[in-house]
Amino acid sequence: MAKWGSGSDRVSYYCDTQGGNSGSPVFSARTGYAFAIHSHGGCSGNKNSKNWGGLLENPGNVAAFNKYGIPYVNRQTTNIFKYEAFQKESSCFDHAGSVTLKQKTLDECKKLCVNSLTCVSIGYSPSTKKCEVNYRSKMTSATCDGDEENWKRKDTLTTQLSDAIIVTTPPPPPPASACTPGTCTCGFESMGTTGCKKWKNVASDNFDWSRKSGKTPSSSTGPEKAKGGAYYMYIETSAPRKSGDKAVLRSDPVIMGASGEVEFYYNMYGSNIASLEVQVIDATGTSHSAWKESGNKGKAWHHAQVSLGSYAGNIEVQFVGLRGSSWKGDIAIDDITLTSGGGSPTTGPPFWTTVPPTTAPPTTAPPGTCVPSDAEKKWRMWPHSWPKSCDEMQKGWQVCTKPNDPNHGIVMKNCPVTCALARGDPCPNQPTTTSPTSPPFWTTVPPTAPPTTVPPTAPPTTMPPTVDLKKKIDVLEKKIAEVLKLVKSLASSGLN
């Protein structure tokens, strides 16, 4: 340690450097901490010349260390040489862990101890030049051997005994990848479990989310391991991926209530992270952004809890990963829990259940059975775009039971039989006394009697035109002829 001219304090060290390294952080091989910024110097042929570095005072370097979690020593407030200080003790000790070396000076013996993470003291005999390096271990009082001296380090990097019993708390088990009423969880341990089968890569994006265990293939990006269990999902942003590419992981349709939410962990480590977004696709097919994070968030996993109550109804949830400007942009997710919350239909199909389409009753059903018109049948089979089919609108919104809903009128008008079944009303346009008790709209009701086969009616007979019709046609033809004659006459007069 020395002051460079009239400037700042500099620390010397031995390191193989080359031109252009000035300004680089200098790390201790013993502790892994940055302790200086290289300024000048280098190894000569005999490798005995020193390098020199200044204090870590540059705010840009310190900010970079803090941002990327690089450990460093503030030498303005920390004595980096405290681990090299020894004090002479009046008694000697035998250590369970030690090594004896011969023909060493006291300084060489101390340096051997300093270069060890676990050395706590040395025993040294000036007459025999015997050096005993004592490591962190169980020790017992002993008689000093001849002129043996016991030198104890004032400060050590470690204090735990090597044979100490360290009690660790086992990590909590990963959440079960299963579904219960109102909740589905997926930790990606197996994509064949009930909870994980609900999440799928879509075909319309640029690339897919991938299931991974351990570290991602690229360095300086992605998580080191899963948040819970062994597996997680991530986007690999190396070639052939390019800036702006998207990967979408989408859930099956779910009936979301007023207190519904999605909870998950995410990792966004890398210098070129773009964004991770949670989107909701409502019953009309419109996408909404419910949550979004961008940029480098460091190596740790982060927790997110996103409310979905404002999107109550029949929805789909999707994770959208966006690729940044380079390959250092891997994004990962783990331990997803999707909760439907309250406010969903209490008598409808269970959460996450795929409801089969209602079987249309036969058109020849006996009196008293609800029979949809041809127009309503078309609504029931409408494709998945607006306007939704009767059944789809019922499953998502229960519009028939909500007069204040803006779609109530159009559904009641176009889906009268569907609404009657859902509301428990009598069949429309049929006597109340003969209408049976109506089941819920998602239940297929077998006919109470076999359908009656109605013989086909005879095709209409083509009749010759009547006499009156012939007269009208003759009069019309004469008038047309007169008009054409008049037009020709006018045309001739104009040419003359």
C-alpha atoms as one frame of an Amber mdcrd trajectory, in Angstrom:
protein
   0.000   0.000   0.000   1.495   3.367  -0.958   0.523   6.883  -1.978   1.148
   7.538  -5.648   2.973  10.865  -5.746   0.707  13.449  -4.176  -2.382  11.610
  -5.386  -4.552   8.846  -3.994  -3.564   5.716  -2.120  -2.645   2.825  -4.395
  -2.466  -0.868  -3.655   0.069  -3.147  -5.321  -0.535  -6.699  -6.487   0.979
  -9.311  -8.764  -1.116 -10.089 -11.825  -0.377 -10.868 -15.455  -1.785  -7.881
 -17.377  -1.426  -6.363 -20.793  -1.999  -2.979 -22.376  -5.567  -1.715 -22.341
  -6.487  -3.106 -18.919  -6.456   0.254 -17.177  -9.810   0.947 -15.572 -10.643
  -2.738 -15.090 -11.745  -3.971 -11.649  -9.172  -6.057  -9.735 -10.529  -9.105
  -7.849  -8.979 -10.978  -4.960  -8.399 -14.638  -5.794  -8.839 -15.434  -2.101
 -12.151 -13.681  -1.384 -13.658 -13.042  -4.826 -14.184  -9.355  -3.941 -13.230
  -6.429  -6.177 -10.787  -4.228  -4.251  -9.196  -1.850  -6.768  -9.366  -0.327
 -10.238  -6.245  -1.177 -12.268  -4.203   1.876 -13.207  -0.740   0.803 -14.440
   2.113  -1.659 -14.165   2.641  -5.188 -15.355   4.689  -8.321 -15.003   8.242
  -8.231 -16.339  10.246 -11.230 -17.486  11.009 -12.418 -13.958   7.388 -11.779
 -12.876   8.501  -9.796  -9.846   7.281  -6.339 -10.847   4.109  -5.039  -9.299
   0.834  -3.734 -10.674  -0.897  -0.748  -9.107  -4.541   0.112  -8.659  -6.527
   2.947  -7.131  -9.432   3.043  -4.733 -12.940   2.097  -5.890 -14.061   5.721
  -6.035 -15.521   5.922  -9.524 -19.309   6.185  -9.074 -19.918   4.478 -12.421
 -17.950   1.392 -11.397 -19.614   1.255  -7.992 -23.065   1.594  -9.608 -22.225
  -1.275 -12.000 -21.098  -3.482  -9.097 -24.341  -2.768  -7.237 -26.514  -3.326
 -10.306 -25.064  -6.741 -11.157 -24.507  -7.932  -7.600 -20.677  -7.972  -7.803
 -19.101  -7.990  -4.305 -16.506  -5.292  -3.692 -14.558  -3.677  -0.875 -14.818
   0.039  -0.140 -11.209   0.653   0.882 -12.025   4.118   2.181 -13.941   2.491
   5.028 -12.500  -1.051   5.043  -8.977  -2.217   5.867  -8.266  -4.933   3.332
  -5.057  -5.864   5.131  -6.696  -6.706   8.444  -6.593 -10.404   7.595  -2.782
 -10.200   7.431  -2.434  -8.965  11.016  -1.188 -11.463  13.633  -0.712 -11.191
  17.366   1.593 -13.344  19.493  -0.128 -15.545  22.084   1.347 -16.685  25.414
   0.063 -20.267  25.122   0.039 -22.949  22.447  -2.724 -25.150  21.045  -2.973
 -28.358  19.088  -5.366 -28.213  16.125  -7.142 -31.202  14.623  -6.479 -29.693
  11.208  -2.928 -28.504  10.597   0.100 -28.959   8.346   3.818 -28.759   9.270
   6.401 -27.270   6.891  10.186 -26.969   7.317  12.776 -24.361   6.397  10.350
 -21.437   6.341  10.831 -17.932   7.622   8.240 -16.359   9.904   7.024 -14.089
   7.076   6.689 -17.048   4.719   4.733 -18.945   7.361   2.371 -16.002   7.897
   1.867 -15.605   4.129   0.902 -19.270   3.836  -1.739 -18.694   6.481  -3.017
 -15.479   4.880  -3.495 -17.239   1.552  -5.828 -19.765   3.126  -9.493 -19.063
   3.757  -9.575 -21.318   6.826  -6.217 -20.642   8.531  -6.644 -19.215  12.058
  -3.073 -19.282  13.450   0.500 -20.482  12.992   3.033 -22.148  15.269   6.634
 -21.175  14.496  10.034 -22.219  15.879  12.797 -19.670  15.069  15.567 -22.190
  15.860  14.363 -25.008  13.630  12.416 -22.831  11.126   9.503 -25.221  11.496
   6.146 -23.736  10.421   2.862 -25.232  11.557  -0.220 -23.815   9.742  -3.351
 -24.332  11.851  -6.705 -24.482  10.123 -10.168 -23.834  11.482 -10.834 -27.018
  13.465 -11.208 -28.366  16.982  -8.309 -27.249  19.222  -6.988 -28.261  22.664
  -4.486 -26.580  25.027  -0.902 -27.869  24.666   2.629 -27.189  25.927   4.726
 -25.087  23.587   7.538 -27.160  22.007  10.941 -25.558  22.760  10.984 -22.012
  21.389   7.703 -22.497  19.514   5.650 -19.325  19.189   1.885 -19.204  18.595
   0.749 -16.417  16.252  -3.020 -15.905  15.972  -4.719 -13.996  13.192  -6.635
 -11.030  14.589  -9.351 -11.390  11.930 -10.349 -14.456   9.945 -12.585 -14.858
   6.943 -14.471 -17.769   8.504 -15.382 -18.711  12.072 -17.372 -21.954  11.855
 -15.623 -25.174  12.896 -15.290 -27.699  10.083 -16.933 -30.382  12.200 -19.817
 -28.179  13.342 -23.313 -29.501  12.748 -25.058 -27.012  10.531 -28.824 -27.207
  10.722 -30.530 -26.217   7.513 -34.213 -25.794   6.875 -35.289 -27.851   3.862
 -36.864 -25.787   1.099 -40.650 -25.892   0.939 -42.031 -28.415  -1.541 -43.101
 -27.014  -4.888 -46.825 -26.334  -5.256 -48.845 -29.264  -6.491 -49.548 -29.248
 -10.201 -53.226 -29.934  -9.822 -56.638 -28.310  -9.809 -59.058 -27.907  -6.924
 -62.432 -26.154  -7.096 -61.568 -22.575  -8.029 -57.755 -23.017  -8.225 -55.231
 -24.564 -10.611 -51.476 -24.690  -9.976 -48.531 -25.677 -12.174 -44.867 -25.938
 -11.194 -43.915 -27.479 -14.582 -42.553 -30.629 -12.914 -44.669 -32.645 -15.354
 -46.690 -31.253 -18.238 -48.991 -34.260 -17.954 -50.481 -33.180 -14.615 -53.937
 -31.625 -14.479 -52.742 -28.107 -13.664 -50.001 -28.001 -16.309 -52.093 -29.489
 -19.123 -54.098 -26.247 -19.057 -51.100 -24.234 -20.373 -50.098 -24.545 -24.034
 -47.863 -22.788 -26.567 -49.940 -21.088 -29.254 -49.291 -21.645 -32.942 -49.621
 -18.012 -34.051 -46.516 -16.611 -32.266 -42.863 -16.526 -33.417 -41.412 -19.229
 -31.142 -42.290 -21.337 -28.096 -41.726 -21.372 -24.374 -39.429 -24.273 -23.366
 -39.368 -26.451 -20.246 -35.951 -26.488 -18.541 -34.125 -27.850 -15.518 -30.995
 -26.151 -14.171 -29.290 -23.236 -15.884 -30.201 -21.977 -19.353 -27.649 -22.703
 -22.128 -26.579 -19.057 -22.548 -24.202 -17.391 -20.086 -25.043 -14.177 -18.181
 -28.780 -14.615 -18.670 -31.621 -16.758 -17.348 -32.028 -18.394 -13.916 -29.537
 -20.751 -12.264 -32.331 -23.162 -11.291 -36.100 -23.418 -10.839 -37.885 -21.425
  -8.154 -39.552 -24.546  -6.812 -38.842 -28.157  -7.699 -36.564 -28.859 -10.664
 -38.315 -27.424 -13.747 -39.518 -24.079 -15.076 -40.566 -22.536 -18.406 -38.418
 -19.996 -20.242 -37.817 -18.324 -23.601 -34.450 -19.039 -25.243 -33.451 -15.836
 -27.062 -30.353 -17.086 -28.890 -30.281 -17.412 -32.697 -32.350 -17.843 -34.779
 -34.477 -15.574 -32.587 -34.427 -11.899 -33.523 -35.446  -8.654 -31.847 -39.201
  -8.334 -31.366 -40.009 -12.067 -31.609 -42.807 -13.180 -29.253 -43.529 -16.441
 -27.442 -47.035 -16.963 -26.011 -48.060 -19.514 -23.355 -51.880 -19.554 -23.070
 -54.321 -21.124 -20.634 -57.487 -23.012 -21.447 -60.707 -20.950 -21.107 -61.644
 -20.260 -17.491 -64.704 -18.699 -15.876 -63.160 -15.830 -13.907 -64.899 -14.302
 -10.888 -64.700 -10.865  -9.293 -61.802 -11.815  -6.972 -59.857 -13.941  -9.455
 -56.080 -13.628  -9.830 -52.944 -15.232 -11.238 -49.864 -15.665  -9.045 -46.418
 -16.708 -10.287 -42.632 -16.252 -10.027 -40.523 -14.765 -12.805 -36.816 -14.351
 -13.610 -35.602 -11.600 -15.950 -31.800 -11.700 -15.782 -29.724 -10.451 -18.719
 -28.409  -7.206 -20.196 -30.863  -7.282 -23.104 -34.148  -8.285 -21.476 -37.174
  -6.971 -23.374 -40.450  -7.637 -21.500 -42.757 -10.166 -19.880 -46.500  -9.468
 -20.037 -49.631 -11.096 -18.644 -52.537 -10.646 -21.039 -56.244 -11.497 -20.752
 -58.385 -12.466 -23.744 -62.025 -11.687 -22.992 -65.164 -13.330 -24.352 -65.107
 -11.097 -27.457 -61.561 -12.161 -28.354 -60.038  -8.815 -27.316 -56.627  -8.866
 -25.577 -55.962  -6.724 -22.487 -52.647  -6.123 -20.688 -53.052  -7.038 -16.999
 -49.354  -6.810 -15.947 -46.001  -6.056 -17.555 -42.322  -5.836 -16.538 -39.332
  -4.814 -18.666 -35.538  -4.764 -18.382 -32.952  -6.594 -16.293 -34.247  -7.571
 -12.824 -31.117  -9.391 -11.622 -30.438 -13.060 -10.908 -33.168 -13.585  -8.283
 -36.680 -14.935  -8.806 -39.414 -12.346  -8.186 -43.004 -12.859  -7.057 -46.016
 -11.388  -8.860 -49.710 -11.411  -7.939 -52.004 -10.025 -10.635 -55.702  -9.299
 -10.029 -58.019 -10.489 -12.811 -61.322  -9.471 -11.212 -61.912  -6.656 -13.694
 -62.021  -9.264 -16.472 -64.710 -11.429 -14.842 -66.317 -13.772 -17.329 -65.155
 -16.423 -19.768 -61.480 -15.547 -20.388 -58.077 -16.938 -21.325 -54.817 -15.899
 -19.631 -51.499 -15.822 -21.476 -47.834 -15.076 -20.752 -46.137 -13.133 -23.564
 -42.312 -13.147 -23.624 -40.670 -10.606 -25.929 -37.126 -11.050 -27.260 -34.768
  -8.077 -26.809 -31.904  -6.815 -28.948 -29.532  -9.752 -28.309 -29.232 -13.287
 -26.919 -28.816 -12.050 -23.332 -32.571 -11.842 -22.879 -33.807 -15.190 -21.467
 -37.018 -14.843 -19.405 -38.411 -17.579 -17.119 -41.620 -18.268 -15.153 -42.420
 -20.867 -12.487 -45.037 -21.945  -9.915 -48.184 -20.504 -11.547 -51.399 -20.468
  -9.516 -54.589 -19.371 -11.271 -57.571 -18.679  -8.987 -61.062 -18.076 -10.376
 -62.294 -16.188  -7.297 -65.906 -15.505  -6.317 -68.716 -14.256  -8.503 -68.668
 -17.072 -11.036 -71.873 -19.044 -11.678 -72.676 -21.287  -8.732 -74.760 -23.778
 -10.681 -72.719 -23.784 -13.850 -69.925 -26.113 -14.919 -66.866 -26.514 -12.644
 -63.780 -24.280 -13.001 -61.679 -25.258 -16.046 -64.333 -27.756 -17.243 -64.867
 -27.939 -20.978 -68.623 -27.845 -21.536 -69.955 -29.907 -24.441 -72.359 -28.105
 -26.764 -76.021 -28.536 -26.008 -77.657 -31.188 -28.165 -80.436 -29.539 -30.099
 -83.817 -31.194 -29.435 -85.485 -32.822 -32.410 -87.725 -30.585 -34.452 -90.491
 -33.185 -34.201 -90.585 -33.083 -30.386 -93.983 -33.485 -28.751 -95.923 -30.401
 -27.564 -94.495 -28.777 -24.426 -90.774 -29.355 -25.240 -88.632 -26.256 -25.921
 -87.712 -26.248 -29.615 -85.376 -23.525 -30.935 -86.162 -21.871 -34.215 -83.896
 -22.233 -37.235 -82.448 -18.789 -36.493 -81.596 -19.780 -32.933 -80.001 -22.983
 -34.162 -77.671 -20.858 -36.294 -76.802 -18.756 -33.235 -76.078 -21.916 -31.273
 -73.553 -23.025 -33.925 -71.983 -19.570 -34.434 -68.142 -19.664 -34.722 -65.954
 -18.295 -31.916 -66.087 -14.641 -32.861 -68.609 -11.908 -32.227 -71.504 -12.393
 -32.050 -70.965 -15.400 -29.778 -73.251 -18.408 -29.903 -76.101 -18.656 -27.411
 -74.261 -21.301 -25.419 -70.950 -19.425 -25.409 -72.595 -16.212 -24.216 -74.440
 -18.122 -21.520 -71.324 -19.881 -20.230 -69.320 -16.688 -20.076 -71.755 -14.063
 -18.897 -75.121 -15.561 -17.880 -76.542 -12.613 -19.802 -80.109 -13.927 -19.676
 -80.133 -13.538 -15.895 -78.694  -9.994 -15.931 -81.213  -7.443 -17.291 -78.697
  -4.627 -16.782 -76.145  -6.264 -19.052 -75.852  -4.317 -22.353 -76.112  -7.607
 -24.257 -79.227  -8.787 -22.418 -81.681  -7.625 -25.074 -79.902  -9.109 -28.082
 -79.419 -12.470 -26.350 -83.039 -12.649 -25.192 -84.167 -11.844 -28.712 -81.935
 -14.274 -30.597 -81.682 -17.055 -27.994 -85.173 -17.293 -26.448 -85.123 -21.063
 -25.877 -81.567 -21.018 -24.495 -82.478 -18.208 -22.114 -85.678 -19.954 -21.051
 -83.728 -23.060 -20.095 -81.089 -21.037 -18.265 -83.629 -18.930 -16.348 -86.045
 -21.780 -15.661 -88.801 -19.946 -17.549 -91.618 -21.617 -19.511 -90.856 -22.423
 -23.111 -91.381 -19.311 -25.249 -94.606 -19.176 -27.334 -95.960 -22.374 -25.742
 -98.549 -22.980 -23.023 -97.223 -22.624 -19.499 -99.182 -25.588 -18.191 -97.570
 -28.023 -20.620 -93.982 -26.778 -20.254 -91.798 -29.248 -18.356 -89.324 -28.201
 -15.671 -86.323 -26.845 -17.568 -82.839 -28.116 -16.797 -79.743 -25.820 -16.789
 -78.513 -24.809 -20.226 -75.428 -27.031 -20.050 -77.446 -30.233 -19.475 -78.459
 -32.419 -22.392 -82.044 -33.554 -21.825 -83.040 -36.824 -23.484 -86.371 -36.645
 -25.291 -89.286 -37.958 -23.236 -90.710 -39.749 -26.247 -89.206 -41.002 -29.470
 -89.454 -38.453 -32.206 -92.451 -38.799 -34.451 -91.510 -39.260 -38.056 -93.445
 -36.852 -40.187 -93.941 -38.051 -43.757 -92.596 -35.652 -46.312 -95.206 -33.452
 -47.943 -95.839 -33.811 -51.644 -93.891 -31.425 -53.819 -95.930 -28.479 -55.100
 -97.614 -29.044 -58.459 -96.676 -26.615 -61.220 -99.910 -25.011 -62.531-100.278
 -23.249 -65.882-100.736 -19.473 -65.731-104.322 -18.303 -65.365-106.148 -16.342
 -68.112-105.938 -13.064 -66.169-102.202 -13.446 -65.814-101.852 -13.979 -69.587
-103.748 -10.760 -70.302-101.520  -8.787 -67.912 -98.401 -10.149 -69.566 -99.699
  -9.195 -73.044-100.480  -5.627 -71.919 -96.997  -5.306 -70.368 -95.288  -6.511
 -73.550 -97.214  -3.976 -75.688 -96.218  -1.095 -73.409 -92.571  -2.157 -73.544
 -92.745  -2.219 -77.357 -94.222   1.304 -77.442 -91.504   2.635 -75.168 -88.765
   1.122 -77.335 -90.363   2.623 -80.487 -90.465   6.067 -78.837 -86.817   5.842
 -77.812 -85.752   4.959 -81.363 -87.734   7.876 -82.748 -86.138  10.342 -80.356
 -82.721   8.992 -81.177 -83.313   9.445 -84.928 -84.550  13.051 -84.470 -81.400
  13.887 -82.482 -79.142  12.529 -85.210 -80.900  14.627 -87.879
